[in-house]
Amino acid sequence: MTLDKQNYAQFYLVQEMMGTVETIRKFDPSCAAPVAGAARRKGHLLLSGEGSSRIMPAKNAIRKAHVWGVKEQVHTDGAHQACEYKLDDYAVVCSSNSGRTKETLMLANKLKEDGNADRFALTANENTPIEAACGQGYVLKCGWENAVAATKSVVEQVLFEEAIVRNLAGKPMDGMDALADKAQTALTLPIPAEIVEWVKGAKTIYFAGMNDGVAEELTLKTNEIVRHKSDFLEGTYALHGPEEVMEDGDIVFVIEPIKSEYAKYQTVFGGANVHVVAIAPEQTPFTTIVVPDAGEYQQYVDLCAGWNVLVEVAMSLGINLDKPKRARKVGNEM
């Protein structure tokens, strides 16, 4: 993927994916301090939203909160389910790019009615209904996106919610320039033609990986960008039965495969006669898209590499990246 060629640069989606680089470079983690303060005071934090506004932002934050031993409890659920909960002891982030997502606005209004003052909007637009219902929050600096599939806004949402957790953990959020450079490398890596052909020939595209939102978000983006059936296999779920329904020629992308499970992956996927591609910072026994090593920020680089693959496949298929047939910019608008 590149902006140097017009056949790529003509699409808003590619422009916005590449805009992720500067979004990372300019991110100021101090913007999340008010939410961290409320979460520290309450002892609980709920990160809610729908679709891409919740999948990776919340799950990346939760995984890291557990890894770093954050004492505050960090949770996520969609708005309808969260409305069933007693949230008096929670600081709540209501995330919606448009600021007009029906479910998220419903949650914000319920929190307001219940008298929970620690509710925060996370949007890409100013003066939206969700921001008004929350009364406080943060407006993304990346700007509104024109493509239906959210990209750079997702990354800024992830950065914001990780910044909350890093604040709680007492871990500085530095190295944004280095991360931006590595994200750019992942976005522009040449993708082998055989991987593109494998994806095009698959009936189902699988993404396997930890429950930190990367593989799950790429599963959703496959629907929006490649217009293809896809499935998310959490953790080692890929080794526990899905091979029964995998078909010859299907493909599994494994995000940072677990080294101790290499042999098992080979046995299971080999028996199912599917293609296996790893996205990892080092070579693996599988066909591997080798990405820069970003340490604790690896998830951002892996996501960008996955985007790169999806764009190359869609371009090869002649798909208009900006105009899905059915998917909408705001999935369920108020």
Secondary structure, 3 states (H helix, E strand, C coil): CCCCCHHHHCCHHHHHHHCHHHHHHCCCHHHHHHHHHHHHHHCEEEEEECHHHCHHHHHHHHHHHHHCCCCCEEEECCHHHHCCCCCCCCEEEEECCCCCEHHHHHHHHHHHHCCCCCEEEEECCCCCHHHHHHCCEEECCCCCCCCCCCCHHHHHHHHHHHHHHHHHHCCCCCCHHHHHHHHHHHHHCCCCHHHHHHHHHCCCEEEEECCCCHHHHHHHHHHHHHCCCEEEEECCHHHCCHHHCCCCCCEEEEECCCHHHHHHHHHHHHHHCCEEEEEECCCCCCEEEECCCCHHHHHHHHHHHHHHHHHHHHHHHCCCCCCCCCCCCCCCEC
